[in-house]
C-alpha cells in the first residue's frame, strides 16, 4: 500500500493498537526498544500531514 493512501485511510486507534502490540512483543522477548521504525514515514504524516 502506498504510504499516502495509508495516511488517508488508516484508523488511529488501530495504528495505536498495532504499534503498542509490537512494542510489547519486543519487551516480552527481552528486547529493549530504543526507537521506532516509522516504515517509510507512514506514521509521521510525511505525505498528507496526517501523523499518528
Secondary structure, DSSP 8 states (H G I E B T S, - for coil): --HHHHHHH--HHHHHHHHHHHHHHHHHTT--------TTTTTTTTTTS---
